[in-house]
């Protein structure tokens, strides 16, 4: 380091400590984002499974009693 002798030691240590703190904060931020993204993906998968199950149940009911299914659809329209 050519200019190392021009910078006082205490300033160099303070800059290194500030850099280390910034790296810790950045690491915590990225870990939190990664966990939030994983949680959102899991929730979306659960919602998809729930919706798919509701659709399958509705189709099964409509196969058994088509008239009731049409009445239900008309009721949702209002």
Secondary structure, DSSP 8 states (H G I E B T S, - for coil): -TTTTTS-HHHHHHHHHHHHHHHHHHHHHHHHHHHHHHHHHHHHHHHHHHHHHHHHHHHHHHHH-HHHHHHHHHHHH-
